[in-house]
Amino acid sequence: MQLAVDPLVEFAVGFLTALATASAFIGVLWTVGGSFEQNFFGAQICLPGYLEPF
């Protein structure tokens, strides 16, 4: 029974670890990045979390 369960548990733990790492990385980039504001036909458009290419 243990031979069948161990790979599934390791996969689940690895997947959750990768998901937590990716979400933390995206959260840091979102916080560091500013916002891009542009007037578009009289309407103010704001894109939060925008990283400028320079």
Sequence and secondary structure as in RCSB ss.txt:
>XXXX:A:sequence
MQLAVDPLVEFAVGFLTALATASAFIGVLWTVGGSFEQNFFGAQICLPGYLEPF
>XXXX:A:secstr
 HHHHHHHHHHHHHHHHHHHHHHHHHHHHHHHSEEEEEEETTEEEEEEEE    
